[in-house]
C-alpha cells in the first residue's frame, strides 16, 4: 500500500516562500498605508479637541493658557507630524546597487531594502504609539483642568425712590471670600459722607454673589468697587461707574 504524500512538506514551504518574498514589499507598503491612516485619524481627533478646548478656555472663560499647557498641547502635534514623515519616508524607494548577474548580490540588495523599510516602519510605529499616548494624556489633562472664571461683577439701578435708589449687584469672585462692596455717589465732593460700605461673602461652591443695595442719596452717577484679599494676602479691586441715564 502506497503511503500518501504529506500535503505540507518541504516542497510546500519552498513554494510558499516564493509568495513571502514576492509579497514582502507590498505587505510592508500596505502596513505603512494603514499606519498613515491611523496617524491622520489621531491628528483629526486631536486637533479638533484641542482647538475646541483652547477656544472655550480663551473666549468663554477668558482663562489664559499657561506655558506648560501650551507645551502639552503642542507635543502630540509635533510627534504626529514626525511619525507621518517617517511613514512617508518608509514608503519611498531605497537606492541599492547590485550585480544582476549574481544571485547573491540580488538577495543582499533585496534583504537590505526590506530591512530598511521594516526599520523605518517600526520607527514610525513607535512614534505613533508615543503620539497616541500623548493625545490621550493631553485630552485627559485638559478635560480635568479647572478653568477659573476671572472675577467680575455687574451693577444697575433697578429702582429710583424719592430719597434714593436701589442698586442690584451680581458677580463672580473667588469662592468663599469676604467681598467689600463700596458705593460712592459721584461727584464725591457734592455728596460728602454719603458712601455706603458693606461686606458680603461669595458662594463657597461657585463664587457667585448677588445682592440688592439701597442708597439714601440720588445722584447721576455711582462709583461701585469690590475688594477682596487673596490667599497670598494681596488685595484685589474691581471698579465701575453706573448712572441713572444708562438705566433709563
Steps between C-alpha positions, in 0.01 A plus 500: 500500500634835395546751781321827416728798444474769771318811390740721693854397420824673410379558146191676639713740706736560211200601292360716783832678538460637147185683607663625819791649312288628213239665724734627774534848352128527421406388852732760649347773283153390605600515868650847447180618334291379795738673742469826307120476520528444877724805538258714299210371711685590821588839352137576416373402845773685684497826306120525523499432875799722578361788293159473666658489848725799435211699349274434798775590744597823325167636382249371754702475820755768397756273660860547378677184390808434710839428329498144634155442350616646166792255498267214589258596223775533239687178582255251341485707181879500464523125564216426257669705228828317562325162489326586171828616345666175604210303349534689172876444509441127546295492179773664294720272289844420637802538275691173472774374277552140393627289214196357320711204391574385854213353704676566829526873423136513405400325824716734710351808331149365549565421867648846552194661344254300713696549823533874440126542433415280799723707728339823378155350550582395856640848569185666367289253699696583817442873464135439411462308825666784692270750327190292582601490867567876499167570330312300765697654784462856368127471440455351849708778656314775314164348595599490867648849502297733715455815293444782745259770390670835568331722762246748367178668603208691354284765662194696396244732652175310526283753677504876559328613821426846631796488736736261325545208264518121511807345339514134396846345503606156376842360432748217513784507752740251660306240693418567865673839514391808694414760237492866604250693291536878503257738325586869468257758353681709240637758508621412846554863609134570435385212722742489795463214745232339283692193392382157606719205586403143575670164516357187339629146453511341157359151453732227628411271210466732200645835606182678390365800687165675464351777708284811490619820668293801600664841469357801682643744250385581149791569271557488128795262538616243753848355527486138612807308610549144621806400699633173639826352628639185341680209668836676456366806687483716186204733463298503176257768394246534219329831428231628271270803471128475439255779429129554497508603134634158394214330679226715348 
